[in-house]
């Protein structure tokens, strides 16, 4: 069986059309040399991996990613798809390969990176973090490179950022729109209470939006956070009155739209994100 080659991307990747007429990136070590002379048909035995619906941005990165790194990343993407409760972007394998390549480059130059989201990831995304730790261990085995254990957080965040809502499945697109609307409504509460304009392109807002999406997912599936130390929520709430008022309104929205009451642990984490988004020079006295 053969597939038709449209374009050679590099020695290890070619753009093809499969038997159903869909474009696909075919990957295999030296795959470009398996193409018969005077023919545009590629034997399937030359193909190690296929990637559908890849963005042009990632196609441009193929020249920079080593085959063994891409193969490792594709294995990790397969594991993630089997273990995570949500759909992943078609670009996830290449996104992971790009992230891992950059981590390897940093390691070669002795550059260490602080992972500011380490605590959040550990508390909120244990499955993604476990996959990140396995990836670091696999990099050690397959590539003989000992990355810092903190790199597991970066790999976990790469998976989180690759979350995708499948259209049509169980109303997924409608749920995504509802989630986006709720996130926007909470952002407007923060703006009104603080008298500010929230930077929706900023890092803190991205963290906040990701947290709320996962909060909504947990509410739908009945999952719960590990309970924080008793009294932590009350102590935090006493220090940030204005953010606490935002939280009260956000909880009222969740009660109205989702029929859900948040535990103190959920309130604590949401409050922390509200503080970060709404923080001003006078936050300490808010």
Phi, psi and omega in degrees: 000141185233156170239153182271129180271129177266319186202139173277124180269318171194190183297336187247003182212139177223149174271129185230173169239127181276184186294341178265003178089007180272140176285141182211142173271121177260130183240140175184144183299120181069024186299328182297333181276352178276352180287121181299148177296144179059033179210151176245020181253128185254130177294138180298331182294344179277349186265124176266322182218152172233144181229119180261153171057042181275134177292151180303325180304317182284331175299324180291340181275348186302325179295336186266349184259126179290144183305319182292330177289318179295320179296318178297315180296322179295322176298317179296319178299320177298315179299317182297318180297328180283335189251336184273147185274016181219163179285148177248150178302147175301339183275002191299320182297317180288325176296317177296317180298319178296316180297314182294321178301318180292321178297320178295321179295317177300317181298319180299328182263007177068028181264125176254147183237130175283133179259094186294344182262009187304315182293317179300313182297318180299321183278322191258334187230062185296326181291316178298320180293322177298319177296321177298319179294320176296324179295317178299319178294321180292323176299320178297316181289311189277325185250356180057041178233126180265093177283153175300147180300335180296340179296340177299327179294316179299320179292320176299317179295326177299319177293317180300317181291343180270005180300135182224141177263118181290132179290139173088332185280116177051035180068025186306319181295319178297319178297319179297319179294319178297319179297315179299321180294320180293318177301316180296320180295320178292321177299322179291326174299315180299317180299317182292316182292324183266345184066039182231173169250118181289133177280099183285355174260358186278165183294314183296323178293321179299318177297315179301311183297318179297318180299315183295321178299317180289326175300314180296322178296317179296320179298323181287326185264353180080011177285157182226149173289155169296132184296135177282174180300138181304137177089350183295318181296313181299320181294318179294318183299323181293336184272341187227076187297315184293318177294327177296323176294321175299316180300316180302317179293320179296319179295323177296321177297316180296323178294319183289316188267334183243351183063033187240142172251131182276143171287169178298326179294316178296319179297320181299312182293320178294321178298318179300319180290323177297318177302315183294319180291319185268003186299134174230182179297340182255018185301323184299332181256006183292000000 
